[in-house]
Structure formats: structure tokens, C-alpha cells
Amino acid sequence: MNFEGLTPSLAEFAAPLHPALEPVLDPHLPPSLVELDPEGVALEGLPVPDPVHLLEGMYSELHTAVSEVGVPAAVAHFDLHEEMLWVGNHGGHATSFFGPTLERYSSFQVNSSDDIRQIQSLENGVLFLTKSNLKYLSRGGLIIFDYLMDESEDMHSLLLTDNNTLLVAGLQNHVLEMDLNTVQETQKYTVEVPGITIMRQSNRFFFCGHTSGKVSLHDLRTFVVEHEFDAHSGSLSDFDVHGNLLVTCGFSSRMNGLACDRFLKVYDLRMMRATTPLQVHIDPFFLRFIPTYTSRLAIISQTGQCQFCEPTGLANPADIFHVNTVGPLIMTFDVSASKQALAFGDSEGCVHLWADSPEVTFNAYSRETDFALPCMVDTLPHLDWNQDLVPLSLIPVPLTSDALLSDWPAANSAPAPRRAPPVDPEILRTMKKVGFIGYAPNPRTKLRNQIPYRLKETDNEFDNFSQVPESPIGREEEPHLYRVAKKYRKVTIKYSKLGLEDFDFKHYNKTLFAGLEPHIPNAYCNCMIQVLYFLEPVRCLVQNHLCQKEFCLGCELGLLFHMLDLSRGDPCQGSNFLRAFRTIPEASALGLILADSDEATGKVNLGRLIQSWNRFILTQLHQETQEQEGPQAYRGAGSSFGSSGDSVIGQLFSCEMENCSMCRCGKETVRVSSTLLFTLSYPDSTGNSRAQPPQLAGVCYP
């Protein structure tokens, strides 16, 4: 760098502007990408030491990252909607970096053989142009559309004219206009001078740069050539437009060869003529306008030199800076929309970010970038797929309004109705028709309760695949059961000399939930005992209950619940609980104790009996848990079960009720009490369809 002409007060900014060439490995890069050149310099980048001191208004290197080691970068592009930088290389691979620290965001292959010629960011994705292919991908790499062009075409540039229209040009003698909504060619404009490699747009013209060194100005509507500038005699390297100025750089023909022209051609678009050329001190290869405070030009040479100057003034040698490239050549250059950041891509696959401040932003109003959710594999419980009872709900599924990946689209599915079994020939033979309805006696060749649907080839196979075992004793006592499928038969447990050990309960109950044996007196209570068992506060209450009574329903119920916890699927017997239940006088007075003859005849209204039993057991548990005082009543239960004046049963099931009594004299007495159950008593139907439906308060009775 040449520091001549700088004031001595700026000497303290010289070192931060150009950091030392000591190799510093980027901690954000994977170790597999770390590669050293023969001099021992790491290829993944030379970041600026922290803290970074940047001179306001002057650009300096901020960060360096690797897109793909050893593969030259072909194009760099600052995203116009998010804080991202896109880099495409000669191997057809695209990489995106997030923020000024250039953290790798996504990386995917765009084309397997051709290099990426140009990148254009849109709202929902990014356009990638290769030799004969235009791809529109999301920022994560998912393909939105893939448009293949003619193999003979060689595309080099694209220009987004509005949100849905795109111009694509190359070395052929025509320019394609495409509609991004329909992904169709809408127009094909013929050009007189083929070889368009660069396209720009202003509010008046389309500007096309040709390989012959000419710049043509086209009408915005008809694409007709309005003006043409013969800028360079050899070839055009780059050009840019700002306001009323057009500036070009390129090569001149000298001695049957091309030589880099150090004069930038400047054209005034108001008068459509050339002005005084601008002489620079480097070999210009890229140029961009950076209109911040003034209309500065950034001129970049392929060897890494960078010079800033005014297009209407003289270039100062003191304004030359050098990009510390890993590779020998600069292959691509771009300026962010905010004009605060510059990006350089070199021939070794590295991208260098220059900025005028450490807190640089690529766009004035960028939207938030979507990042992948953190990996939840390490925090989720291990599932044993060999266990049939493992609940899949252990792995949470996030709530979403979008379609799930497992949702099969209707376009890829076809209805396949279940094929009806053929009609028995015996039915067809004996069928008699009355009108259009046929009647036939049942030949009794099929089961009345149909077992799982299956189309059978022979009639004698209908019961062969149902291998549900019967009780080991009494298999021949009810021969009429052959008419009911074994899967639907009521299995009667008949004990042998070995008792329960001779019956395979695991064949019927493959879960860990235990049942209660029904072959004991007053076994109608089993259903409500199971309901109370699965109420966790009630289960914890009775299991922590301890008293000195000989027959206490709370203690016996706690023992039965403890047996259910330890059984792991084997049936339990509630004999102790039912024995204590029969000793309570209130149970006999309420008619809750059934004799063996009552259960055998089946004349008992079990629905009302279970309701009365439920009212009685809740009241009994409420009284027994209130009688105990001190820590003996709730061992380890803590104060969460309620205060000393109330019980868990009262907290769960009780409801305050006001009983209002009014005397003839007008005095009203209100008595507040608690009830554990309400009976829903609906009025009898009178056949009047216009009657109003009863209200809830009118059918509730304590």
C-alpha cells in the first residue's frame, strides 16, 4: 500500500486497516476444510484481530471465509432481502454466509459440471444461472424450479427487470425474456451484436455489455437499440451506471493481442457522448459505483489492488489498497445494497469481506433469517423399539399449521375399496325373490360375529387362524360356543389344582395394567375401584393412609392399590377390601351388600347400585381421612393434600350447596353444606316435541 499523502494523524489507523499476515484459523470452519498452502498459510482465512478499529468512510478487511478449498470462486452476490452473502464457484457449488462474521449458512450443489455464471436473490429464493440452465432454489437448497435451455446456448448474464420478469443473455444473438410465475419464455429479442456478458438497468435504458467492447443502450419496452458506445477496441471487462454517468473498463488490441486499458471510459448519458477518460494507477478488471456521500468508483484489479476515485476527478495513488488474497487472482467482486460492505472472491475459493465499520449491515431493512432448529436427539429419551408398549408420545411433536412431510397428497393416491367376499352358492340356490329383494335361509356356514375380515378360498378355514386358547378346564361343557368366534367369546377362568399358575393371563392381557378377579362376592365394585386407582391424588391419599382401625376402607384400599402397582399385568383379588366393606353397617343399610342369589338371578339394577356405592365410598373415605390428625395420617404426603379441616376427597369431589328455607312470615334461612355427588334426574318424556329442553340446574339433585 502507498501511504504517501496521508496526514500524520492517520498513522494510528494504518495497522488495523491492513492486519499482519500471521495465519489465524477461523474457529467457525470445520477441521476437515483446514488446508495449508506450501508457505504454511491457512486457506480458510485471515480474520481481522479483535478488536477491529476501522476508519469511518474507509474500507478495510473485516473477515475471510472459505467456500470450497481449491475451487475458484466464480461469482459473489449480496442477498437483497437477508443479511447473507452468496458465493458460487467453478464447480457448480453454491455457499451462503450469514452476517459480517461470514458464518456458513447453507451449502449445496447447483450444477454437476458447469460453473455458476450469475446469482440473483429474490424474496422466496435465489436464482442461479449456469451455461444452459436456470435454477431457482430456496435459501436452504430445495429446488423451486429447474429450467433447462437449449444445449447450444451459452448464457452469461441475467437481469431482473421487475418482480416476475427476467432477461437472460449470452454469446448467442438473442435475449430471452422469462416469466418467473409460469417459468415460460415470453419474448425472444434479437440483437445485432452477439455476445452479451453484462447487463445493467436504469430508469431510461437497458445497458448491454458485449465481448467486442461495445455497450448498447436498449429501450425498456421494445428492447430496440437506441444508442451504442464503442468503448474498447479489444474486449469489455466491466461497466457500471449511476445517474447520468456510464463508466467502462476493458482491453485494447495491441500487436495482435489484448492489453489492459488503464483509462476508464466515461460517458455522459444526457448528451450521449464521451467525456474525459479517467486514468487509474492499476489494471482495472472490476468497477462499481459506491454512491454514499459522493459518487465514488471502486476499481479492482485482478491481482488484488483496489482504488477509490471520483469519476470526474483525478485518481490519487494514495487511495490504493491491497486485498490479502490467498489465491493469486481476484475472480469476482460485489458491493452490498447498503454500500457498507465489499466482497472479493479469489482463485483458491476464499471470500474476503471488507467493510467501513465493524457493525456492518448488508441491507438497509433486512428481514430475519430462518435458522435450523437445534438438534434434539441428545435430549430425547431412548426408545426401545423391541417393546410393544413403549408410547411414541415420549418424543414431542411441534405444533404446526403447515402440511406434515408424512401427509400423502391426494394426487398420488387412488381409492381402493375393500373387495366384498363372494356370496355362498347355497344362499343363491335357496334364494326366493319378492320384487327386487331376495330372501334365503341362513346356511350357518359363516360366523354370526364375523372375525377379522378375510377373503377365504375354502369354507372350512373360517376358524383355523383364531388361536385364542380357552380355559384349561371345561372346554366341552358349552358345545354351542362354536357358533361364536373365539376372539369374541367370554373367557371363563376356572382354576385347577395349581390355581392361577395354570392359566396364561399374559395371552389375554399384554399390557402392564392389572385387572381384578370377578369370581368373588360383591365384585360389581371392581369397575369403580379401577376408576379410583387411576385418580392419582386418591391413589396417593389411600396409599399414605395409616390408622388403628380393624376394618378401615382407606387402609384396605391402599393395600389393594399397592398390589395393583406391583402386579405388572397379573390379576389381583380384592378379598380384604370387600371383607371390610361387608362389615360396615351403613353399607348393609344402603343395600350395597349383595347375596349370591341376587347376583345369580341378574335382577339387580347395577347402574343404580354402582352410583350408590360411589356415593358411599367417597363419603366413607372423606370421613376416615378427616378423623386422623398429626403426621400419621399422611406419611410423606406434605401440606399439598389440604388443610386439617378438609380432605383430598373434599377438594376433588365436593361442591358447596346452599339450602334456602323461607317461612311464611318471610324469614329466610340459608344453610351451607357440601355434597360429593349430584344425581342427574331427567324428566319423563311426555311426547310433546315442542317442550323446552331441561336446564342443567333443573336435573341436578344432591
C-alpha positions, 0 to 999 in steps of 0.5 A: 500500500502507498501511504504517501499523502496521508496526514500524520494523524492517520498513522494510528489507523494504518495497522488495523486497516491492513492486519499482519499476515500471521495465519489465524484459523477461523474457529467457525470452519470445520477441521476437515476444510483446514488446508495449508498452502506450501508457505504454511498459510491457512486457506480458510482465512485471515480474520481481522484481530479483535478488536477491529478499529476501522476508519469511518468512510474507509474500507478495510478487511473485516473477515475471510471465509472459505467456500470450497478449498481449491475451487475458484470462486466464480461469482459473489452476490449480496442477498437483497432481502437477508443479511447473507452473502452468496458465493458460487464457484467453478464447480457448480457449488453454491455457499451462503454466509450469514452476517459480517462474521461470514458464518456458513449458512447453507451449502449445496450443489447447483450444477454437476459440471458447469460453473455458476455464471450469475446469482440473483436473490429474490424474496422466496429464493435465489436464482442461479444461472449456469451455461444452459440452465436456470435454477431457482432454489430456496435459501436452504437448497430445495429446488423451486424450479429447474429450467433447462435451455437449449444445449447450444446456448451459452448464457452469461448474464441475467437481469431482473427487470421487475418482480416476475420478469427476467432477461437472460443473455449470452454469446448467442444473438438473442435475449430471452425474456422469462416469466418467473410465475409460469417459468415460460419464455415470453419474448425472444429479442434479437440483437445485432451484436452477439455476445452479451456478458453484462447487463445493467438497468436504469430508469431510461435504458437497458445497458448491454455489455458485449465481448467486442467492447461495445455497450448498447443502450436498449429501450425498456419496452421494445428492447430496440437499440437506441444508442451504442458506445464503442468503448474498447477496441479489444474486449469489455471487462466491466461497466457500471451506471449511476445517474447520468454517468456510464463508466467502462473498463476493458482491453485494447488490441495491441500487436495482435493481442489484448492489453489492459486499458488503464483509462476508464471510459466515461460517458455522459448519458444526457448528451450521449457522448464521451467525456474525459477518460479517467486514468487509474494507477492499476489494471482495472478488471472490476468497477462499481459505483459506491454512491454514499456521500459522493459518487465514488468508483471502486476499481479492482484489479485482478491481482488484488489492488483496489482504488477509490476515485471520483469519476470526474476527478483525478485518481490519487495513488494514495487511495490504493489498497491491497486485498490479502488474497490467498489465491493469486487472482481476484475472480469476482467482486460485489458491493452490498445494497447498503454500500457498507460492505465489499466482497472479493472472491479469489482463485483458491475459493476464499471470500474476503469481506471488507467493510467501513465499520465493524457493525456492518449491515448488508441491507438497509431493512433486512428481514430475519433469517430462518435458522435450523432448529437445534438438534434434539436427539441428545435430549430425547429419551431412548426408545426401545423399539423391541417393546410393544408398549413403549408410547411414541408420545415420549418424543414431542411433536411441534405444533404446526399449521403447515402440511406434515412431510408424512401427509400423502397428497391426494394426487398420488393416491387412488381409492381402493375399496375393500373387495366384498367376499363372494356370496355362498352358492347355497344362499343363491340356490335357496334364494326366493325373490319378492320384487327386487329383494331376495330372501334365503335361509341362513346356511350357518356356514359363516360366523354370526360375529364375523372375525377379522375380515378375510377373503377365504378360498375354502369354507372350512378355514373360517376358524383355523387362524383364531388361536385364542386358547380357552380355559384349561378346564371345561372346554366341552361343557358349552358345545354351542360356543362354536357358533361364536368366534373365539376372539369374541367369546367370554373367557371363563377362568376356572382354576385347577389344582395349581390355581392361577399358575395354570392359566396364561393371563399374559395371552389375554392381557399384554399390557402392564395394567392389572385387572381384578378377579370377578369370581368373588362376592360383591365384585360389581365394585371392581369397575369403580375401584379401577376408576379410583386407582387411576385418580392419582391424588386418591391413589396417593391419599389411600396409599399414605393412609395409616390408622388403628382401625380393624376394618378401615376402607382407606387402609384396605384400599391402599393395600389393594392399590399397592398390589395393583402397582406391583402386579405388572399385568397379573390379576389381583383379588380384592378379598380384604377390601370387600371383607371390610366393606361387608362389615360396615353397617351403613353399607348393609343399610344402603343395600350395597351388600349383595347375596349370591342369589341376587347376583345369580338371578341378574335382577339387580339394577347395577347402574343404580347400585354402582352410583350408590356405592360411589356415593358411599365410598367417597363419603366413607373415605372423606370421613376416615381421612378427616378423623386422623390428625398429626403426621400419621395420617399422611406419611410423606404426603406434605401440606399439598393434600389440604388443610386439617379441616378438609380432605383430598376427597373434599377438594376433588369431589365436593361442591358447596350447596346452599339450602334456602328455607323461607317461612311464611312470615318471610324469614329466610334461612340459608344453610351451607353444606357440601355434597360429593355427588349430584344425581342427574334426574331427567324428566319423563318424556311426555311426547310433546316435541315442542317442550323446552329442553331441561336446564342443567340446574333443573336435573341436578339433585344432591 
